[in-house]
Amino acid sequence: MASIQKAISLLNVHRHEDAVSELHLLLAEDPNNAWAHYQLAITYSAMSDCAGKALEAIDGAIGCDPDEADFLASKALILNDLDRDKEALSMADASLATEPGAYQWYAKAQALTALRKWSDASKACDKALELDSDYDGAMDLKNLLMRVQGDLDSADGGTMEQLSRNAESPIALANAGWTQLQRGERAKAEELFREALRVDPGNEYARSGLVEAFKSRSLFYRLYLKWVFMLQRMEGKSQWILVLGLYFGFRLGRELLSMVHPLLGIAAFVVYLGLCFGTFLAPGIGHGLLLKDRFARHALTRREKLDGVLVAGLFFGGILLAGIGLGVGVSVLTYLGVGMLVAAVPASVLARNLSRPGQLVFGGIALFAVIGALHSWHFSSETGEMISGVGLLAIVTAALSTWLSSVRSLANLC
């Protein structure tokens, strides 16, 4: 006879498919069993690419018992997994209105974290821990939030306290690894990530941290990580202020430097482009560099390997072709190389993108960048002008792809 206890036991040993089958048998016997729907949602949440099914299951549970706070909190967490962050926050608030428990505060903390409201998320974690001081999920999230806000000593202290109670907590080990990586202690970070993966080989948080540690062996990537960690400390509005400040600072600095020497103005423009597009290109270039390491490349997923081939190939291949073209005076190679460099920007949102419409959009923009470069070469050979209207439109479209990457329906990156 099917039972929830058997399904939970199967879930605990990661036999997700068997747990799903058990719960479906139970629901066939009793379609209005709210807790069976709930456990089905929990099981789907633990499986990759099943957040949509989890949402359907938790809606079934809420339909049977709309006043159960745990169901509402679980729906908030599932909405978070689906990147529907504002809906997740509303659902978490609804769960708190029903019953202000630790799990409900944790769901709100997760929603606020997804919305980059670090300080509010920390307060929600504190509420959860006031109600249940041993709540590992809330402690893990609290330590992550302290690290993101740059309070590395507190983050270290929190994870060490957790590890003193449970030395084989994979999330605590991974949190400690990320803290060491943010400190610049790459070797220590690698060791902690490896230990987390030894305990839980399927832990994506630890695996992605190990990949970042491998990539940070490169000076270029270490500088990129410092920039990312600095941006992380800022909440949403602060980031926009920084971006606008960089833009106006660049405009003023370029004018002043150009008065001294025209080449200094060009150099300022190149640095500005590096700041604007480096954050998009760095992950793919880092993946490409790891492909040369016969040990580190095994930590990459198939999509990350493809990302490395595509982005690093376009970037370094473009530099090589443009350099050869300039060196031997073959202008078509120079234009093609520049087109590849421009195409690398939209291509950086292609290989790891789980959105099919997004793949078509960013792939089309990358192809248009190369076509625009070749059109400019043909236009230049006939008119003597450097760039055609099509070529200029291709560059502008590639630059705008960085804005499109913030649209969740087009850029669901794994």
Buried (B, 14 or more C-beta within 10 A) or exposed (E): EBEBEBBBBBBEEEBBEBBBBBBEBBBEEEEEBBBBBBBBBBBBBEBEEBBEBBBBBBBBBBEBBEEBBBBBBBBBBBBBBBBBBEBBBBBBBBBBEBBBBBBBBBBBBBBBBBBBBBEBBBBBBBBBBEBBEEBBBBBBBBBBBBBBBBBBEBBBEBBEEBBEEEEEBBBBBBBBBBBBBBBEBBEBBBBBBBBBBEBBEEBEBBBBBBBBBBBBBBEBBBEBBEBBBEEBBBBEEEBEEEEEEEEEEBEEBBEEBBEEEEEBBEEBBEBBEEEBBBBBBBBBBBBBBBBEBEEBBEBBBEBBBBBBBBBBBBBBBBBEBBEEBEEEEEEBBBBBBBBBBBBBBBBBBBBBBEBEEBBEBBBEBBBBBBBBBBBBBBBBEEEEEEBBEBBEEBBEBBBEBBEBBEEBEBBBBB
